[in-house]
């Protein structure tokens, strides 16, 4: 009897042990999360001149092939975007419809709204987001003066038994990167309050919560910004938000293009934070092991995967849609001019593109001086023949050139703001400045000269600027309250007429903005 009882005890113990191991294995799941941010209609590969091991990088069709190769692995895979899907000539022609259609084919699971989604105004975004078969999220956006939401706050996505709650917010600081009148119908409210409200509503119903944010410092628009230490943005706004809310497991960020080669983990809340460099050059990858019973991440592995355009073949569905759309807008790809050499844009330096565009704005407006904000210059200008798309992709926005009158005091305020480099170095025409970037912000400006003479506080100048600047965008608040005296036409049309009417175009000589510390 004792032998039988002992055998039964061993059997029960072994069964209990094996059952316990099986339960543990059942409760532990591997999940793959992929993400993008600030793709901004960068649909084609570009020369990777700042990298030693890749010739061409990016391309939306190439990225799709990379994504599908990861989806073929056993673990459930989710794909998210943290905002800024609009901009560029094809997005402009289709009023953003192409961006949503590409994301549909790529099988995104959710999008957090970014500031570029408002490039064509609130009404167009409100209409076009109906194309998306995935949730378009903006938890802190409401029609002005009401509690009526502009977008869905959060969603729950289930795949292979894994339930993920997803929340999207746009930071109030990102609003300053939108033409003020284009966002005016909406209130963008406190980020942490909106996120916590959604977390509290869904935390008990999901295994994991992912937050998509679009906030922090505006990205430096420079092709090789990834390799320039002066342009590296921080993710402080996302770190602060991750510490201010409870219950967020993962935060995928956008707006700053502040690439995180390795995940950043908040020291108090444990929230995992990641962001890519934008422009579709890298795919964000985060693989986690999840305890579904405890709702906790056991371990993780995160990285940014370069989209090597010579390694990944273009996805045929994406390629076909792009070709179809280009054929429908064939005029975009007809030659309209040419250049004598490659013209670059630089974010915190005087640039070929900036000088050229500022000069043309001043010429058409017949003003004393002119400005172009560095963040509006979205691509470099190639050498040789130029198409309509080449120019519209450099300056894809729909604002007009507005004319106003500035005093010497107001001009000084504007240039001091420029020299903070917070939104890049303002590109100028018609006057010269000397500065010292090695000094503290308040001491950087050395002199402003107009027609060879130092400006005086009571001097007055007619000035021309794109409407975004003239309305006080990009933190240039001095412009906001100054009466606008004339409209010189749309920026893009001014530029196109110039390239069409001019033979091979050369960049103006440099030297209108001199940095003493560089000499």
C-alpha positions in Angstrom: 0.0 0.0 0.0 2.8 2.4 0.9 4.5 1.7 -2.5 1.2 2.4 -4.4 0.7 5.6 -2.4 4.3 6.7 -3.1 3.8 6.0 -6.8 0.6 8.0 -6.9 2.3 10.9 -5.1 5.2 10.9 -7.6 2.8 10.8 -10.5 0.7 13.7 -9.1 3.9 15.7 -8.4 5.3 15.1 -11.9 1.9 16.0 -13.5 1.7 19.2 -11.3 5.2 20.2 -12.3 4.7 19.6 -16.0 1.3 21.4 -15.9 3.0 24.3 -14.1 5.7 24.5 -16.8 3.0 24.3 -19.6 1.0 27.1 -18.0 4.1 29.3 -17.7 4.9 28.7 -21.3 1.3 29.5 -22.3 1.4 32.7 -20.4 4.7 33.9 -22.0 4.3 35.2 -25.5 6.8 36.8 -27.9 5.4 39.8 -29.7 7.0 42.0 -32.4 6.2 45.7 -32.7 7.3 47.6 -35.8 6.9 51.4 -36.1 7.7 54.4 -38.3 7.5 58.1 -37.8 7.8 61.2 -39.9 7.9 59.3 -43.2 6.6 62.6 -44.8 6.0 61.1 -48.3 9.6 60.1 -48.7 8.7 57.4 -51.1 11.9 56.8 -53.0 15.4 55.7 -51.9 18.0 58.4 -51.6 21.9 58.3 -51.7 23.2 57.4 -48.3 26.2 59.7 -48.6 26.7 59.9 -44.9 27.0 56.1 -44.4 29.9 53.8 -45.3 28.1 50.5 -45.6 24.9 51.5 -47.6 24.7 53.1 -51.0 21.0 53.9 -51.1 18.7 54.1 -48.1 14.9 54.3 -47.7 12.0 53.8 -50.1 8.5 52.9 -49.1 8.3 49.9 -51.4 11.6 48.6 -50.1 10.5 49.1 -46.5 7.3 47.1 -47.2 9.4 44.1 -48.3 11.4 44.4 -45.0 8.2 44.6 -43.0 6.7 41.5 -44.7 9.9 39.5 -44.1 9.5 40.2 -40.4 5.8 39.3 -40.5 6.7 35.9 -41.8 8.2 35.0 -38.5 6.1 33.0 -36.0 5.4 35.8 -33.4 2.4 38.1 -33.9 3.5 41.4 -35.4 2.0 44.8 -35.2 2.8 48.0 -37.2 2.3 51.5 -36.0 3.1 55.1 -37.2 3.7 58.1 -34.9 2.6 60.8 -37.3 3.6 63.0 -40.2 2.5 61.0 -43.2 1.7 64.0 -45.5 3.9 66.4 -47.4 5.5 66.4 -50.9 4.1 66.8 -54.4 2.1 63.5 -54.6 0.6 64.0 -51.2 -0.3 67.6 -52.1 -2.0 66.5 -55.4 -4.0 63.8 -53.7 -4.7 65.9 -50.6 -3.2 63.1 -48.5 -5.2 60.2 -50.0 -2.1 58.5 -51.4 -0.5 58.3 -47.9 -3.5 56.6 -46.4 -3.7 54.2 -49.4 -0.1 53.2 -49.1 -0.5 52.6 -45.4 -3.6 50.4 -46.1 -1.5 48.3 -48.5 1.3 48.1 -45.9 -1.3 46.9 -43.3 -0.7 49.4 -40.6 -2.5 48.8 -37.3 -2.8 52.5 -36.1 -1.6 56.0 -36.8 -1.1 58.8 -34.3 -1.8 62.2 -36.0 1.2 64.5 -36.6 1.4 68.2 -37.4 2.0 67.6 -41.2 -1.4 66.0 -41.4 -2.8 69.5 -41.1 -0.9 70.8 -44.2 -4.1 71.2 -46.1 -6.3 72.2 -43.2 -8.5 70.5 -40.6 -11.4 69.8 -43.0 -9.3 67.9 -45.5 -7.7 65.7 -42.8 -11.1 65.1 -41.3 -12.3 63.8 -44.7 -9.3 61.9 -45.8 -8.8 59.9 -42.6 -12.1 58.2 -43.6 -10.0 56.3 -46.1 -8.1 54.5 -43.4 -9.1 51.0 -42.4 -7.0 51.4 -39.3 -7.6 53.8 -36.3 -6.3 57.4 -36.8 -5.7 58.6 -33.2 -5.6 62.0 -31.5 -6.7 61.7 -27.9 -6.1 65.4 -27.1 -7.7 67.1 -30.1 -11.2 68.7 -29.8 -13.2 71.1 -31.9 -12.5 74.5 -30.4 -14.4 75.4 -27.3 -16.1 71.9 -27.1 -15.6 68.4 -25.8 -16.3 67.0 -29.2 -13.3 64.9 -30.3 -11.7 65.5 -33.7 -10.3 62.0 -33.8 -10.5 58.6 -32.0 -8.7 58.7 -28.7 -7.6 55.0 -28.4 -8.3 51.6 -29.8 -7.8 47.9 -28.9 -6.2 45.6 -31.5 -6.2 41.8 -31.1 -4.0 39.4 -33.0 -3.3 35.8 -32.2 -4.7 36.2 -28.7 -2.7 39.3 -27.9 -4.7 42.4 -27.1 -2.9 45.8 -27.4 -4.4 49.1 -26.4 -3.1 52.0 -28.6 -3.4 55.7 -27.8 -2.3 58.6 -29.9 -1.5 62.3 -29.0 0.0 65.3 -30.7 2.0 67.6 -28.4 0.9 71.2 -28.0 4.4 72.3 -29.1 3.9 70.6 -32.4 1.1 73.0 -33.0 3.6 75.8 -33.6 4.9 73.9 -36.6 1.4 74.2 -38.3 0.2 77.3 -40.2 -1.9 78.8 -37.4 -5.0 79.3 -39.4 -4.9 75.7 -40.5 -5.2 74.3 -36.9 -7.4 77.2 -35.6 -10.6 75.1 -35.6 -9.1 72.8 -33.0 -8.0 72.8 -29.4 -5.0 70.6 -28.6 -5.2 69.9 -24.8 -2.9 68.6 -22.1 -1.1 65.5 -23.3 -0.8 63.7 -19.9 -4.4 64.2 -19.0 -5.6 62.8 -22.3 -3.3 59.8 -22.2 -4.2 58.9 -18.6 -7.9 59.1 -19.3 -7.5 56.5 -22.1 -5.2 54.3 -20.1 -7.7 54.2 -17.3 -10.4 53.2 -19.7 -8.7 50.3 -21.4 -5.8 49.1 -19.1 -7.9 46.2 -17.6 -8.9 44.9 -21.0 -5.5 44.6 -22.7 -2.2 42.8 -22.4 -0.1 45.8 -23.4 -0.5 49.6 -23.9 1.3 51.4 -26.7 1.4 55.2 -26.8 2.0 57.0 -30.1 3.3 60.6 -29.6 4.1 63.5 -31.8 5.7 66.1 -29.7 9.0 67.6 -28.5 11.5 69.6 -30.7 10.8 69.9 -34.4 13.1 67.7 -36.5 16.1 69.4 -38.3 15.3 69.1 -42.0 18.8 68.1 -43.2 19.3 64.9 -45.2 22.3 63.8 -43.2 21.1 65.0 -39.8 21.6 61.6 -38.4 25.3 62.0 -38.7 25.6 65.7 -37.5 26.0 65.9 -33.7 24.9 69.5 -33.8 21.5 68.5 -35.0 20.7 65.7 -32.6 17.4 66.2 -30.9 16.5 65.0 -27.5 13.4 63.0 -26.4 13.0 64.9 -23.2 9.3 65.6 -23.9 8.6 61.9 -24.3 10.6 61.0 -21.2 8.6 63.6 -19.2 5.3 62.2 -20.5 6.3 58.6 -19.8 6.9 59.7 -16.2 3.7 61.7 -15.8 1.3 58.8 -16.8 0.9 55.4 -15.3 0.2 52.2 -17.2 1.9 52.9 -20.5 4.2 50.0 -21.5 5.7 51.3 -24.8 6.0 54.8 -26.3 6.7 55.2 -30.0 7.5 58.8 -30.7 7.7 61.2 -33.7 8.3 64.8 -34.6 12.0 65.2 -33.5 13.4 62.5 -35.7 15.5 61.7 -32.7 16.7 58.2 -33.6 17.1 55.7 -30.7 19.5 52.9 -31.8 18.6 51.3 -28.5 15.4 51.7 -26.5 15.3 54.2 -23.6 13.6 53.0 -20.5 12.0 55.4 -18.0 13.6 54.9 -14.6 10.4 55.2 -12.7 7.6 53.8 -14.8 9.6 51.3 -16.9 8.0 52.7 -20.2 10.1 51.7 -23.2 10.7 54.7 -25.5 11.8 54.6 -29.2 11.9 56.8 -32.3 13.4 56.6 -35.8 15.3 59.2 -37.7 12.3 59.7 -40.0 12.0 60.0 -43.8 11.5 56.2 -44.1 15.2 55.5 -43.8 14.9 53.1 -40.8 12.2 50.7 -39.6 11.7 50.7 -35.8 11.8 47.2 -34.3 10.9 46.1 -30.8 10.6 42.4 -29.9 9.2 41.7 -26.4 8.5 38.7 -24.3 5.2 39.3 -22.5 3.7 37.6 -19.4 0.1 37.8 -20.4 -1.1 36.8 -16.9 0.7 39.5 -15.1 0.5 42.0 -18.0 4.3 42.6 -17.8 7.1 42.7 -20.3 9.7 40.1 -19.2 12.4 41.1 -21.6 12.8 43.1 -24.8 15.2 43.7 -27.8 14.9 46.9 -29.7 16.8 48.4 -32.7 16.4 50.6 -35.8 16.8 48.6 -39.0 18.2 50.6 -42.0 16.1 50.2 -45.1 19.0 49.2 -47.4 17.4 49.9 -50.8 19.8 47.5 -52.6 19.0 44.7 -50.2 15.2 44.8 -50.2 13.4 44.5 -53.5 10.5 46.9 -54.0 7.1 45.5 -53.0 5.1 45.1 -56.2 1.8 46.4 -54.7 3.4 49.5 -53.4 5.4 50.0 -56.6 2.3 49.6 -58.7 0.3 52.2 -56.7 3.1 54.7 -56.9 3.5 54.2 -60.6 -0.3 54.5 -61.1 -0.5 57.7 -59.1 2.5 59.2 -60.9 0.9 58.4 -64.3 -2.3 60.1 -63.2 -0.2 63.2 -62.4 2.3 63.0 -65.2 2.7 66.7 -65.4 4.6 66.6 -62.1 7.4 64.7 -63.8 7.8 66.9 -66.8 11.0 69.1 -67.0 10.5 72.7 -66.0 14.1 73.9 -65.6 17.6 72.9 -64.7 20.5 73.7 -62.4 24.2 74.0 -62.8 25.1 72.1 -59.7 23.6 70.3 -56.7 22.1 72.7 -54.1 21.8 71.6 -50.5 19.8 72.8 -47.6 21.3 73.1 -44.1 19.4 73.5 -40.9 21.6 75.8 -38.8 23.7 77.3 -41.6 23.2 79.6 -44.5 22.4 77.3 -47.5 22.2 77.3 -51.3 18.5 76.5 -51.3 17.6 79.0 -48.5 19.4 81.9 -50.2 17.9 81.1 -53.6 14.3 80.9 -52.3 14.6 84.0 -50.1 15.9 86.0 -53.0 13.0 85.0 -55.2 10.4 85.8 -52.6 12.0 89.3 -52.1 12.1 89.8 -55.9 8.5 89.1 -56.5 7.3 90.9 -53.4 9.4 93.9 -54.3 10.4 94.1 -50.6 13.5 95.4 -48.9 14.2 92.1 -47.2 12.8 88.5 -47.1 12.8 85.4 -45.0 12.4 81.6 -45.4 12.2 79.3 -42.4 14.7 76.4 -42.6 12.2 73.8 -41.7 10.2 74.5 -44.8 13.0 73.3 -47.1 12.2 69.6 -47.3 14.7 68.3 -49.9 17.9 69.2 -51.7 17.8 70.3 -55.3 19.5 67.9 -57.7 22.0 68.9 -60.4 20.7 68.9 -64.0 17.2 68.7 -65.3 14.4 69.5 -62.8 10.8 68.4 -62.8 7.8 70.1 -61.3 7.9 67.4 -58.5 11.5 68.3 -57.7 10.5 71.9 -56.8 7.2 71.0 -55.1 9.0 68.4 -53.0 11.5 71.0 -51.8 8.8 73.4 -50.8 5.5 71.4 -50.6 3.4 73.8 -48.6 0.4 75.9 -49.8 1.0 79.2 -48.0 1.2 82.6 -49.7 4.0 85.2 -49.6 2.8 88.0 -47.3 4.3 91.4 -47.1 4.6 93.5 -43.9 6.5 96.4 -42.5 9.2 95.8 -39.8 11.1 98.1 -37.5 14.7 97.7 -36.7 13.7 96.5 -33.2 11.4 93.9 -34.6 14.0 92.7 -37.1 16.5 92.3 -34.2 13.9 90.2 -32.2 13.4 87.9 -35.2 17.1 87.4 -35.8 17.7 86.7 -32.1 15.0 84.0 -32.3 16.7 82.6 -35.4 20.0 82.4 -33.6 18.6 80.2 -30.9 18.7 77.5 -33.6 15.5 76.0 -32.0 13.8 75.9 -35.5 17.0 76.2 -37.5 18.7 79.3 -38.9 16.2 81.6 -40.7 17.3 82.0 -44.4 17.4 85.6 -45.4 17.7 88.0 -48.4 18.4 91.7 -48.6 20.6 92.2 -45.5 23.5 90.7 -43.7 24.2 89.5 -40.2 27.3 88.5 -38.2 26.9 86.2 -35.3 28.9 83.9 -33.0 27.4 80.5 -32.4 30.0 79.7 -29.7 28.4 82.3 -27.4 25.4 82.0 -25.1 22.1 82.5 -27.0 21.5 86.0 -25.8 25.0 87.1 -26.9 25.2 85.5 -30.3 24.0 88.4 -32.5 27.0 90.7 -33.4 25.5 93.0 -36.0 22.7 93.4 -38.6 23.5 95.5 -41.6 21.3 96.8 -44.4 22.9 98.3 -47.5 26.2 98.4 -45.7 24.9 100.3 -42.6 24.0 99.0 -39.1 20.3 99.0 -38.6 18.8 101.3 -36.0 15.8 100.6 -33.8 13.5 103.0 -35.6 14.5 102.0 -39.1 11.6 100.5 -41.2 11.7 97.8 -43.8 9.2 96.2 -46.1 9.6 92.4 -45.5 8.2 89.3 -47.3 7.8 85.9 -45.7 5.8 82.7 -46.3 2.4 82.9 -44.5 3.5 80.3 -42.0 6.2 82.6 -40.7 4.1 85.8 -41.2 1.4 84.3 -38.9 4.0 83.6 -36.2 4.8 80.0 -36.9 7.9 78.2 -35.8 8.1 80.3 -32.6 8.6 83.6 -34.6 5.9 85.3 -32.6 7.1 88.8 -33.4 5.5 88.4 -36.9 2.1 87.5 -35.5 0.7 90.9 -34.5 2.1 92.9 -37.4 -0.4 94.0 -40.0 0.1 92.3 -43.4 0.0 94.9 -46.2 0.0 92.7 -49.4 -0.1 89.2 -50.8 2.5 88.4 -53.4 1.1 85.0 -54.4 1.8 81.4 -53.5 5.4 80.5 -52.6 5.4 77.4 -54.8 4.1 79.3 -57.8 6.7 82.0 -57.4 9.4 79.3 -57.4 8.0 77.4 -60.3 7.7 80.5 -62.5 11.3 81.4 -61.7 12.7 78.0 -62.7 10.6 78.0 -65.9 11.7 81.4 -66.9 15.4 81.1 -66.1 18.1 79.1 -67.9 20.3 76.7 -65.8 20.0 78.1 -62.3 23.0 78.6 -60.1 22.9 79.3 -56.4 23.6 82.8 -55.1 27.0 83.3 -53.5 27.1 82.8 -49.8 28.2 85.2 -47.1 25.1 87.0 -46.0 25.2 85.2 -42.6 28.7 84.9 -41.1 29.5 82.9 -38.0 32.6 84.4 -36.3 33.3 81.1 -34.5 33.7 79.3 -37.8 36.5 81.6 -39.1 
